[in-house]
Amino acid sequence: MTGRGCIVLLAAAAAAWAQCGPQQSAQADALLARHDLAGAEAIAKRCDLKSVLGEVALRRGHVEEAERQFRDAVRINPNSPRAWFGLGRVSECAFNRKTAQDCFRRAHELAPTAAPAVFYWAMTMEGSERAAALETYLGLMGNADPRRTQPVRALIEISKALGGRKPFGLVSRYGPAEIHLEPEVRNGEMRAYRVPVSINGGGAARLLLDTGADGIVLNAELAARFHVKRLAATTVGGLGDTGDLRGYVGLADRVRIGGVEFEDAVVTVAQSPRVGNEQGLVGTNLFEAFLVTLDLVNGVLRLEPFPGAGDDGPRDRGFETDPEFERFYRLGHNLLVPTSVSGSDPALFIVDTGANQTLIARDFAGELARMRSAANMPMNGISGRINDIDAADDLKFKFGGFTVHCLDTLSVNLKRQTDDMGIEVAGFLGFPMLKMFSITIDYRSGLVKFECPTAVGRGTAARN
């Protein structure tokens, strides 16, 4: 919930600035609020509005270009809160956490009543200080859309309940661990992995391993069985046509996954019989204090400690030392990997082991291949059934040093995901594609390595 709550606020950030500057900047902001990136970019180029150009680049998923524009904006006007705020957003996305926090604090100093600056400044704090700053943010937001304010109210209750403690504090020894995954086979084909998760000492629930999930998500029945303490109302959303599910944020005293045990576990609960098609989900961001390897070929989750991991302060990302590791970006809990499709420029795809199909955004797919209706192949997401589906034939996905040939890729409308996240989502790399790989994720530095044991060498095409 915490990651998703942050993401929902991104899309409206530019429009919320009350003192953006001259008339041209205001016009560009109005176009950004309507998601008219081409119109905003035209004004920004004509007037050399670096911050607007940075926001356009970030929304298109061009993170490095966005960083260049925001750094230029800060250099030109060191007293521009908007420039500092934008640089903070792009730094956070690129795992430069210390720079991001410094930028958000500077933006707040320069614009103490600008709602976006107050929110991200609040998120640099803990406990009662964070709760008080978030209350200030809600006061500035007034009668805003509940989808934007309700997650913040939940964050306030979480901060009060934890009292300065961090969620998912590690109780067990910080050392190497292996967690064996349980394959789920449907119609003779492996479709997912499940993880045995014990909550508050109860019997293990077998939750879907989902890199696209934030922490632990349960249905209401399981949450009641495991005595999850309710803190605040929230909504649970994802792909699907029925809209967000009602739910709440709760707190579990202990959570054990294999030999790894946490305390103060924040749990998102959906008040529905199932979360999508599942009783619950577990996200890999729970293990971000470790170097995480998802060996999806052999069904093992491996955790390795980082050297010198006792320093819990924010840090900027390191430099790549292993040429097989590549950068990824992060918004909330979502991992976004640059991916070229059939020779396209790289676009950002979410790594999602919980998705039972690889999906591509309809607008993007239409530029690459002829589309055909796939109305006879409806699918379900967290937010229910997805009915409006097309399919693209014969696409080649290049990511992580490999090319995967897909003969049949489903295409859906991802506008809501793009608008909520404030960055263009080109698609989801789903389990049928990812199960060929062992994926090592470095959450500390924003690095990922894909290994495919069936490939002759890196760069060799694999077939899905």
C-alpha positions as CSV (number, residue, x, y, z in Angstrom):
1,M,0.0,0.0,0.0
2,T,2.7,2.4,0.9
3,G,4.4,2.2,-2.5
4,R,1.1,2.4,-4.4
5,G,-0.1,5.3,-2.2
6,C,3.0,7.3,-3.3
7,I,2.6,6.4,-6.9
8,V,-1.0,7.6,-7.2
9,L,0.2,11.1,-6.2
10,L,2.7,11.4,-9.0
11,A,0.4,12.0,-11.9
12,A,-1.1,15.2,-10.5
13,A,2.1,16.7,-9.0
14,A,2.8,19.2,-11.7
15,A,-0.7,20.6,-11.7
16,A,-0.6,21.2,-8.0
17,W,2.1,23.8,-7.9
18,A,0.4,27.2,-7.2
19,Q,3.3,29.4,-8.2
20,C,4.8,27.9,-11.4
21,G,5.9,31.2,-12.9
22,P,4.9,33.0,-16.1
23,Q,1.9,32.4,-18.3
24,Q,3.7,29.9,-20.6
25,S,4.5,27.7,-17.6
26,A,0.9,27.7,-16.5
27,Q,-0.2,26.8,-20.0
28,A,2.2,23.9,-20.1
29,D,1.0,22.8,-16.7
30,A,-2.6,22.7,-17.9
31,L,-1.5,20.5,-20.8
32,L,0.4,18.2,-18.5
33,A,-2.7,17.9,-16.3
34,R,-4.6,16.7,-19.4
35,H,-1.7,14.3,-20.2
36,D,-1.0,16.2,-23.4
37,L,2.7,15.7,-23.4
38,A,3.3,16.9,-27.0
39,G,1.5,20.2,-26.4
40,A,3.4,20.8,-23.1
41,E,6.7,19.9,-24.8
42,A,6.1,22.3,-27.6
43,I,5.6,25.2,-25.2
44,A,8.5,24.2,-23.1
45,K,10.9,24.0,-26.0
46,R,9.7,27.4,-27.3
47,C,10.2,29.0,-23.9
48,D,13.1,26.8,-22.7
49,L,11.2,25.6,-19.7
50,K,13.7,23.1,-18.4
51,S,11.5,21.8,-15.6
52,V,8.6,21.1,-17.9
53,L,10.9,19.4,-20.3
54,G,12.1,17.2,-17.4
55,E,8.5,16.3,-16.5
56,V,7.7,15.4,-20.1
57,A,10.7,13.2,-20.3
58,L,10.0,11.5,-17.0
59,R,6.4,10.8,-18.0
60,R,7.6,9.2,-21.2
61,G,10.0,7.0,-19.3
62,H,13.2,8.8,-20.4
63,V,14.7,8.9,-17.0
64,E,18.2,10.0,-17.9
65,E,17.0,12.8,-20.2
66,A,14.6,13.9,-17.4
67,E,17.6,14.1,-14.9
68,R,19.6,16.2,-17.4
69,Q,16.7,18.7,-17.8
70,F,16.1,19.0,-14.0
71,R,19.8,19.4,-13.3
72,D,20.0,22.2,-15.9
73,A,16.9,23.8,-14.3
74,V,18.6,23.8,-10.9
75,R,21.8,25.2,-12.3
76,I,19.9,28.0,-14.1
77,N,17.7,28.8,-11.0
78,P,19.0,27.3,-7.7
79,N,15.9,28.8,-6.0
80,S,13.3,27.0,-8.1
81,P,11.3,24.6,-5.9
82,R,9.9,22.9,-9.0
83,A,13.3,22.1,-10.3
84,W,14.5,20.7,-7.0
85,F,11.3,18.7,-6.7
86,G,11.6,17.2,-10.2
87,L,15.2,16.3,-9.5
88,G,14.2,14.6,-6.3
89,R,11.6,12.5,-8.2
90,V,13.9,11.4,-10.9
91,S,16.7,10.7,-8.3
92,E,14.3,8.5,-6.3
93,C,13.3,6.6,-9.4
94,A,17.0,6.0,-10.2
95,F,18.0,4.8,-6.7
96,N,19.8,8.0,-5.7
97,R,18.0,8.1,-2.4
98,K,20.3,10.5,-0.5
99,T,20.1,13.0,-3.4
100,A,16.4,12.6,-3.6
101,Q,15.9,13.3,0.1
102,D,18.2,16.4,-0.1
103,C,16.2,17.6,-3.1
104,F,12.8,17.1,-1.5
105,R,14.0,19.0,1.6
106,R,15.2,21.9,-0.5
107,A,12.0,22.0,-2.5
108,H,10.0,22.2,0.8
109,E,12.3,25.0,2.1
110,L,11.6,27.0,-1.0
111,A,7.8,26.2,-1.2
112,P,6.6,25.2,2.2
113,T,2.9,25.3,1.2
114,A,3.2,23.5,-2.1
115,A,1.4,20.2,-1.6
116,P,3.7,17.9,-3.6
117,A,6.8,19.3,-1.8
118,V,5.2,18.8,1.6
119,F,4.3,15.2,0.8
120,Y,7.7,14.1,-0.4
121,W,9.4,16.1,2.4
122,A,7.1,14.2,4.9
123,M,8.3,10.9,3.5
124,T,11.9,11.7,4.4
125,M,10.9,11.6,8.1
126,E,9.7,8.8,10.4
127,G,7.1,8.4,13.2
128,S,5.2,11.3,14.7
129,E,7.1,13.8,12.6
130,R,6.0,12.1,9.4
131,A,2.4,11.9,10.6
132,A,2.3,15.6,11.4
133,A,3.8,16.6,8.1
134,L,1.3,14.3,6.3
135,E,-1.6,16.0,8.2
136,T,-0.3,19.3,6.8
137,Y,-0.3,17.8,3.4
138,L,-4.0,16.7,3.7
139,G,-4.9,20.2,4.9
140,L,-3.4,21.7,1.7
141,M,-5.2,19.1,-0.5
142,G,-8.7,20.0,0.8
143,N,-11.4,18.0,-0.8
144,A,-9.2,16.2,-3.3
145,D,-9.9,12.9,-4.9
146,P,-10.1,10.2,-2.2
147,R,-7.9,8.0,-4.3
148,R,-5.1,10.5,-3.6
149,T,-6.0,11.3,0.0
150,Q,-7.0,7.9,1.4
151,P,-3.6,6.3,1.0
152,V,-2.1,9.3,2.9
153,R,-4.5,8.8,5.8
154,A,-3.4,5.2,5.9
155,L,0.3,6.3,5.9
156,I,-0.5,8.5,8.9
157,E,-2.0,5.6,10.8
158,I,1.0,3.4,9.9
159,S,3.4,6.0,11.1
160,K,1.5,6.4,14.4
161,A,1.3,2.7,15.0
162,L,5.0,2.1,14.3
163,G,6.1,5.0,16.4
164,G,9.4,5.5,14.5
165,R,10.1,1.8,13.9
166,K,10.4,0.7,10.3
167,P,8.0,-1.8,8.8
168,F,9.2,-5.3,8.2
169,G,12.1,-5.1,10.7
170,L,14.3,-8.2,10.4
171,V,14.1,-10.4,13.5
172,S,16.0,-13.4,12.2
173,R,19.7,-13.4,11.6
174,Y,20.9,-11.3,8.7
175,G,22.6,-14.0,6.6
176,P,22.2,-16.1,3.5
177,A,18.9,-17.9,3.1
178,E,17.1,-20.1,0.7
179,I,13.3,-20.3,0.4
180,H,11.9,-23.1,-1.8
181,L,9.0,-22.1,-4.0
182,E,5.9,-24.2,-4.7
183,P,5.1,-24.5,-8.4
184,E,1.5,-24.2,-9.5
185,V,0.7,-26.2,-12.6
186,R,-2.4,-25.6,-14.7
187,N,-3.3,-27.7,-17.7
188,G,0.1,-29.3,-17.7
189,E,1.9,-26.0,-17.7
190,M,3.6,-24.2,-14.8
191,R,1.8,-20.9,-14.3
192,A,3.1,-19.4,-11.1
193,Y,5.1,-20.0,-7.9
194,R,3.7,-19.8,-4.4
195,V,5.5,-19.0,-1.1
196,P,4.5,-20.4,2.3
197,V,4.0,-17.4,4.6
198,S,3.2,-17.7,8.3
199,I,1.5,-14.6,9.9
200,N,1.3,-14.1,13.6
201,G,2.3,-17.7,14.2
202,G,-0.6,-19.2,12.2
203,G,-0.4,-22.0,9.7
204,A,1.4,-21.1,6.4
205,A,-0.7,-19.5,3.7
206,R,0.5,-20.2,0.2
207,L,0.7,-16.7,-1.4
208,L,1.5,-15.9,-5.0
209,L,5.1,-14.8,-5.5
210,D,4.5,-11.4,-7.2
211,T,7.3,-9.0,-8.0
212,G,4.5,-6.6,-9.0
213,A,3.0,-6.6,-5.5
214,D,3.8,-4.3,-2.6
215,G,4.7,-6.3,0.5
216,I,1.9,-8.6,1.6
217,V,-1.7,-8.5,0.3
218,L,-4.4,-10.7,1.7
219,N,-8.1,-11.2,1.3
220,A,-10.2,-10.4,4.3
221,E,-10.8,-14.0,5.3
222,L,-7.1,-14.7,5.7
223,A,-6.5,-11.4,7.4
224,A,-9.1,-12.3,10.0
225,R,-7.8,-15.8,10.5
226,F,-4.3,-14.4,11.1
227,H,-5.5,-11.6,13.5
228,V,-4.1,-8.8,11.4
229,K,-4.9,-5.5,13.3
230,R,-6.8,-3.0,11.2
231,L,-5.3,0.5,11.0
232,A,-7.0,2.5,8.3
233,A,-9.2,2.1,5.2
234,T,-7.6,2.0,1.8
235,T,-8.2,0.7,-1.7
236,V,-6.5,-2.1,-3.6
237,G,-6.1,-1.7,-7.3
238,G,-4.5,-3.1,-10.4
239,L,-5.4,-4.4,-13.8
240,G,-9.1,-5.0,-14.4
241,D,-12.4,-3.3,-15.4
242,T,-14.3,-3.2,-12.1
243,G,-12.2,-0.5,-10.4
244,D,-10.4,-0.5,-7.1
245,L,-11.4,-2.9,-4.3
246,R,-12.3,-1.6,-0.9
247,G,-9.8,-2.7,1.8
248,Y,-7.8,-1.6,4.7
249,V,-4.2,-1.5,5.9
250,G,-3.3,-3.6,8.9
251,L,-0.4,-4.6,11.0
252,A,0.9,-8.1,11.9
253,D,3.2,-8.6,14.8
254,R,5.3,-11.3,13.0
255,V,5.7,-12.7,9.6
256,R,7.9,-15.8,8.8
257,I,8.8,-16.8,5.2
258,G,11.1,-19.8,5.2
259,G,13.8,-19.1,7.8
260,V,13.4,-15.3,7.4
261,E,11.2,-13.6,10.1
262,F,10.0,-10.0,10.2
263,E,8.2,-7.9,12.9
264,D,5.8,-5.0,12.4
265,A,4.6,-6.2,9.0
266,V,2.3,-3.8,7.2
267,V,-0.4,-5.8,5.4
268,T,-2.8,-4.6,2.8
269,V,-6.2,-6.3,3.0
270,A,-8.8,-6.5,0.2
271,Q,-12.3,-6.9,1.4
272,S,-13.2,-9.4,-1.3
273,P,-13.2,-13.2,-1.5
274,R,-10.1,-13.2,-3.6
275,V,-7.3,-10.7,-4.7
276,G,-7.7,-11.1,-8.4
277,N,-7.7,-14.9,-8.6
278,E,-5.6,-15.3,-5.4
279,Q,-6.1,-15.5,-1.7
280,G,-3.0,-13.3,-1.3
281,L,0.2,-12.0,-2.7
282,V,3.8,-11.6,-1.4
283,G,6.1,-9.0,-3.1
284,T,9.8,-9.4,-3.4
285,N,10.4,-5.8,-2.0
286,L,10.0,-7.4,1.4
287,F,13.6,-8.7,1.0
288,E,15.1,-5.5,-0.3
289,A,17.7,-5.5,2.5
290,F,19.2,-8.6,0.7
291,L,20.6,-9.3,-2.8
292,V,17.6,-11.2,-4.1
293,T,17.8,-14.0,-6.6
294,L,14.6,-15.4,-8.1
295,D,15.7,-18.7,-9.6
296,L,12.5,-19.3,-11.5
297,V,14.0,-22.2,-13.4
298,N,14.7,-24.3,-10.3
299,G,12.0,-22.8,-7.9
300,V,14.3,-21.2,-5.3
301,L,14.4,-17.7,-3.8
302,R,18.0,-17.0,-2.6
303,L,18.9,-14.1,-0.3
304,E,22.4,-12.9,0.2
305,P,23.4,-10.1,2.7
306,F,25.1,-7.0,1.5
307,P,28.5,-6.2,3.0
308,G,28.4,-3.2,5.4
309,A,24.6,-3.3,5.4
310,G,24.4,-2.0,9.0
311,D,24.2,1.6,7.7
312,D,20.5,2.2,7.3
313,G,20.8,5.8,6.1
314,P,19.8,6.8,2.6
315,R,22.5,6.3,0.0
316,D,23.0,7.0,-3.7
317,R,23.4,4.1,-6.0
318,G,26.8,2.6,-6.7
319,F,28.5,2.0,-10.0
320,E,28.1,-1.2,-12.0
321,T,31.1,-3.6,-11.5
322,D,29.5,-6.7,-13.2
323,P,28.8,-6.1,-16.9
324,E,26.0,-8.6,-16.7
325,F,24.0,-6.4,-14.4
326,E,21.9,-3.7,-15.9
327,R,20.0,-0.7,-14.4
328,F,16.4,-0.7,-13.6
329,Y,14.1,2.0,-12.3
330,R,11.7,1.9,-9.4
331,L,8.4,3.7,-8.7
332,G,7.0,2.7,-5.4
333,H,7.3,-1.1,-5.4
334,N,7.3,-1.5,-9.2
335,L,10.5,-2.5,-11.0
336,L,10.8,-1.1,-14.5
337,V,13.2,-2.6,-17.0
338,P,14.2,-0.9,-20.2
339,T,12.9,-3.2,-23.0
340,S,13.1,-2.9,-26.8
341,V,10.3,-4.6,-28.7
342,S,10.9,-5.6,-32.3
343,G,13.6,-3.0,-32.7
344,S,11.9,-0.1,-31.0
345,D,13.6,2.4,-28.7
346,P,13.8,1.1,-25.2
347,A,10.5,1.5,-23.2
348,L,9.8,0.7,-19.5
349,F,8.2,-2.7,-18.7
350,I,7.2,-3.8,-15.2
351,V,8.8,-7.1,-14.1
352,D,5.7,-9.0,-12.8
353,T,6.0,-12.6,-11.8
354,G,2.3,-12.4,-10.7
355,A,1.1,-11.7,-14.2
356,N,-0.1,-14.8,-16.0
357,Q,0.6,-13.2,-19.4
358,T,3.1,-10.8,-20.9
359,L,1.2,-7.6,-21.7
360,I,2.0,-4.7,-24.0
361,A,0.3,-1.3,-24.0
362,R,-2.2,-1.0,-26.9
363,D,-0.8,2.3,-28.2
364,F,2.7,1.0,-28.2
365,A,1.8,-2.3,-29.8
366,G,-0.1,-0.6,-32.6
367,E,3.2,1.0,-33.7
368,L,4.9,-2.3,-33.9
369,A,2.5,-4.9,-35.3
370,R,-0.9,-5.6,-36.8
371,M,-3.4,-6.1,-34.0
372,R,-6.3,-8.6,-33.9
373,S,-9.1,-8.9,-31.4
374,A,-8.6,-11.4,-28.5
375,A,-12.1,-11.0,-27.1
376,N,-12.2,-14.8,-26.7
377,M,-9.2,-14.6,-24.3
378,P,-10.5,-12.6,-21.3
379,M,-8.3,-12.4,-18.3
380,N,-8.5,-11.3,-14.7
381,G,-6.4,-8.8,-12.7
382,I,-6.6,-7.6,-9.1
383,S,-9.4,-5.2,-10.2
384,G,-11.5,-7.9,-11.9
385,R,-12.0,-9.1,-15.5
386,I,-10.3,-7.5,-18.4
387,N,-12.6,-7.7,-21.5
388,D,-11.0,-5.3,-24.0
389,I,-8.0,-7.3,-25.2
390,D,-6.2,-7.4,-28.5
391,A,-3.3,-9.6,-29.6
392,A,-0.1,-8.9,-31.5
393,D,1.8,-11.6,-33.4
394,D,5.5,-12.3,-33.6
395,L,7.1,-9.7,-31.3
396,K,10.7,-9.8,-30.0
397,F,11.4,-8.5,-26.5
398,K,15.0,-7.5,-25.8
399,F,15.9,-6.9,-22.1
400,G,18.6,-7.8,-19.7
401,G,20.9,-8.9,-22.5
402,F,18.5,-11.5,-24.0
403,T,15.9,-11.5,-26.7
404,V,12.7,-13.4,-26.2
405,H,10.5,-14.3,-29.2
406,C,6.8,-14.2,-28.4
407,L,4.4,-15.5,-31.0
408,D,1.3,-14.2,-29.2
409,T,1.3,-11.2,-27.0
410,L,-1.8,-9.7,-25.4
411,S,-2.4,-6.0,-25.6
412,V,-4.5,-3.9,-23.2
413,N,-5.2,-0.3,-22.3
414,L,-2.6,0.7,-19.7
415,K,-3.6,4.4,-19.5
416,R,-4.7,4.2,-15.9
417,Q,-1.5,2.6,-14.8
418,T,0.5,5.3,-16.7
419,D,-1.5,8.1,-15.3
420,D,-1.3,6.8,-11.7
421,M,2.4,6.2,-11.8
422,G,3.3,9.4,-13.7
423,I,5.5,7.5,-16.1
424,E,4.7,5.7,-19.3
425,V,4.2,1.9,-18.7
426,A,4.8,0.1,-22.0
427,G,3.8,-3.3,-20.6
428,F,4.3,-6.1,-18.1
429,L,6.9,-8.9,-18.5
430,G,4.8,-11.8,-17.1
431,F,5.5,-15.2,-15.7
432,P,5.3,-17.2,-18.9
433,M,8.3,-15.2,-20.1
434,L,10.2,-14.8,-16.8
435,K,10.0,-18.4,-15.8
436,M,12.9,-19.1,-18.3
437,F,15.2,-16.9,-16.2
438,S,17.0,-16.6,-12.9
439,I,16.7,-13.0,-11.9
440,T,19.0,-11.3,-9.4
441,I,17.7,-8.0,-8.0
442,D,19.9,-5.5,-6.2
443,Y,17.4,-3.2,-4.5
444,R,20.2,-1.2,-3.0
445,S,21.7,0.1,-6.3
446,G,19.0,-0.5,-8.8
447,L,20.7,-3.3,-10.7
448,V,19.3,-6.5,-12.2
449,K,20.8,-9.5,-13.9
450,F,18.9,-12.0,-16.0
451,E,20.4,-15.5,-16.6
452,C,18.8,-18.0,-18.9
453,P,20.3,-21.5,-18.6
454,T,18.7,-22.7,-21.9
455,A,20.4,-20.0,-23.9
456,V,23.8,-20.6,-25.5
457,G,25.1,-17.2,-24.4
458,R,24.0,-13.8,-23.5
459,G,22.1,-12.1,-26.2
460,T,21.0,-15.4,-27.7
461,A,17.3,-15.4,-28.5
462,A,15.0,-17.5,-26.3
463,R,11.5,-18.6,-27.4
464,N,8.4,-18.1,-25.2
